[in-house]
């Protein structure tokens, strides 16, 4: 899987959630988890778009895919 998200964004996200300090390992773990989740949601959303006869993923496809577990 291609690494896309910056580590600085992971630190900002965790600090916004209340963390005082964030280790490099924690940033990497968060990055990996979010990228993996994003991949899963994107694949589901693509299936919804194709089912609707579209090639373009729309916001509603993402929202529906993110609700699934």
C-alpha positions in Angstrom: 0.0 0.0 0.0 1.3 3.5 -0.9 2.0 5.7 2.1 0.0 8.9 1.6 -0.7 10.6 5.0 2.0 12.8 6.6 3.1 12.0 10.2 2.6 15.6 11.2 -1.1 15.3 10.5 -1.3 12.2 12.7 0.3 14.1 15.6 -2.2 17.0 15.1 -5.1 14.6 15.0 -4.1 12.9 18.3 -3.3 16.1 20.0 -6.7 17.5 19.0 -8.1 14.4 20.7 -6.3 15.3 24.0 -2.9 13.6 23.8 -0.2 15.8 25.3 2.7 13.9 23.7 2.8 11.5 20.8 5.6 9.1 20.0 6.9 8.4 16.5 5.7 4.8 16.7 2.2 6.0 17.6 2.2 8.4 14.6 3.2 5.5 12.3 0.6 3.2 13.8 -2.1 5.8 13.4 -1.0 6.5 9.8 -1.1 2.8 8.9 -4.5 2.3 10.5 -6.1 5.3 8.7 -4.6 4.4 5.4 -5.8 0.8 5.7 -9.3 2.0 6.7 -9.2 4.5 3.8 -8.4 1.7 1.4 -11.3 -0.4 2.6 -13.8 2.5 2.5 -12.6 3.5 -1.0 -13.0 -0.1 -2.4 -16.5 -0.3 -0.9 -17.4 3.2 -2.3 -16.2 2.2 -5.7 -18.5 -0.9 -5.6 -21.5 1.4 -4.8 -20.6 3.8 -7.6 -20.3 1.0 -10.1 -23.6 -0.5 -8.9 -25.2 2.9 -9.5 -23.8 2.9 -13.0 -21.2 5.5 -12.3 -17.4 5.6 -12.6 -17.2 8.5 -10.2 -17.2 8.0 -6.5 -19.4 10.6 -4.8 -19.6 11.7 -1.2 -22.7 9.6 -0.6 -20.8 6.5 -1.7 -18.1 7.3 0.9 -20.6 8.0 3.6 -22.4 4.7 3.0 -19.2 2.7 2.8 -17.9 4.2 6.0 -21.1 3.2 7.9 -20.6 -0.5 6.9 -18.7 -2.8 9.2 
